[in-house]
Amino acid sequence: MDSSIQVSLVSNAGVLLQIGTEKILLDALWQQSADYSAPPSAIYEQMLNGAADSKWRNADYLLFTHLHNDHFAQNKVIEYLEHNSVRAVWFERPDCLYDNIGDSSLLLTYLQVSDVAYRAFNLQRGQYKRIELSDTLAITAICTEHMGINAHQDHIAIVVHSDSKNILFVTDAEFPLAIFKQALVDIQLDAVFLNPVHFYSRRALNFVVEELAAKKLVVYHLPFAGEGNSVFRRMVMKKLPAISERLPVQVLWNVGDCVTI
């Protein structure tokens, strides 16, 4: 049996993970952001109306690390659920789908009357837990603050475990923090996915190489060429040669780019 995990870029930090016969869409259902490229309409068309055996159809799990508009859009999630068979949707906390006056959002109302399971990581900052999604697939959720000016908001970093493979998706979490070392003790990371700001940080890179001892680094969360904030692409290109001397690096530059772990 093939134990590899294939990760395909949708756009930004949105990815599709194919693990054996199971699939995860992580932060992949959103629609607009000034700094990043929107998910291509052709991919969404495949997600909604593609052939039943299209890799974009019928993801078993929809996971969201946080609800910023470059990671999540409730109308896109509802559309996906209406056209696909999904086992469960995972969010930060039980109350995160209520609006600012305490009313249910459209998505929460939809989930409450559908057959799709709605799950919450329900962690406080500095906490983590392993969750068994199925007999062969698990995740570890790590709760931190969001990086940078959004540090007042919570964020869930995700580790995907399958067979002997372990992949960390840092996304927009504050990084590095001691909680990552605690959550990953005795776990050999086959790959760490970093955004360009973390990739550019010497402290973050040293942590990945020396503390986490990752086998490979994957850079994502980038705008496509000629779109969004081009500074992020230039940051990666500047650092890529030097970092590639320390460990294998792959960059997901364009829609549909894939990496097999």
C-alpha positions, -999 to +999 in steps of 0.1 A: +000+000+000+013+035-009+019+054+023+027+087+006+008+119+011+002+141-019-004+178-013-018+200-041-020+237-040-054+254-045-041+289-038-026+309-008-026+284+021-053+263+007-043+228-001-058+194-009-042+164+009-047+129-006-038+102+019-046+067+005-084+068-002-090+098+021-088+135+014-086+167+034-092+202+022-073+226+044-080+264+043-090+259+007-125+274+005-123+311+003-127+338-023-109+371-020-079+389-004-059+420-015-025+404-009-031+369-023-044+353-054-080+341-052-086+304-058-090+298-095-125+295-108-115+264-128-106+246-096-139+256-079-158+244-110-140+210-106-149+210-069-186+215-076-193+200-109-162+179-118-164+141-124-171+121-094-135+107-095-119+142-097-094+146-069-112+179-060-145+162-053-158+147-020-131+156+004-137+136+036-127+165+059-127+203+057-103+219+081-098+255+089-070+269+109-087+303+114-114+323+097-096+351+080-110+359+045-079+344+028-086+310+044-123+308+047-156+320+032-188+305+045-206+307+011-178+287-005-180+261+022-218+258+018-215+254-019-189+227-015-211+208+010-241+210-013-222+194-041-200+168-023-201+141+003-181+153+034-177+135+067-169+164+090-160+201+091-135+213+117-131+248+132-114+265+161-141+267+187-178+258+191-188+295+190-166+307+161-195+305+136-217+329+156-218+364+144-209+394+165-244+397+180-246+360+189-267+348+160-259+317+140-242+323+108-256+309+075-230+281+076-238+271+112-275+270+104-267+248+074-246+224+094-272+221+121-298+208+096-274+187+075-259+153+079-223+167+080-206+166+114-195+199+128-165+196+150-144+221+171-108+218+182-119+237+213-084+245+226-069+273+245-036+289+236-007+267+245-028+235+243-027+207+217-044+174+212-043+145+188-076+137+170-082+104+153-101+112+121-103+075+110-086+042+116-057+053+094-057+091+096-051+115+125-042+151+131-027+170+160-042+205+165-019+231+182-035+263+194-013+295+193-019+331+187-019+344+151+013+359+139+020+396+137-006+423+141-034+397+145-018+382+177-051+389+195-067+361+175-063+324+180-049+301+154-047+263+149-016+248+134-022+213+121+000+182+120-013+154+097-004+118+107-008+089+083+010+055+087+046+066+093+042+101+077+039+134+097+034+168+081+032+201+100+012+230+085+022+261+104+000+284+082-002+318+100+006+307+136+031+325+157+062+305+151+084+292+166+070+286+201+078+260+227+044+244+223+054+230+189+083+212+204+060+198+232+034+187+208+059+170+184+081+152+209+091+118+195+075+127+162+097+127+131+084+153+107+087+144+071+078+180+061+070+214+074+049+238+054+059+275+061+046+308+048+071+332+033+075+353+064+085+323+085+107+310+057+125+343+057+131+342+095+164+328+106+149+319+140+121+300+124+144+282+100+168+272+128+139+259+148+127+237+119+162+223+112+177+220+147+147+216+171+121+198+149+147+180+127+123+181+097+133+162+066+119+187+041+106+222+039+077+233+017+069+270+011+034+280+003+009+308+011+022+328-018+004+350-044+007+338-080+031+356-103+018+391-112-009+390-085-013+401-049+017+413-029+048+404-049+071+411-019+064+376-006+076+359-038+108+380-038+114+371-002+113+334-010+135+337-041+161+357-022+164+331+006+159+299-014+195+292-025+210+295+010+182+275+027+184+248+001+219+241+013+206+231+048+176+209+038+155+200+008+131+228-001+101+228-025+081+259-033+044+257-043+044+287-067+014+280-089-021+266-088-021+228-089+016+225-079+020+192-060+044+177-035+045+141-025+057+133+010 
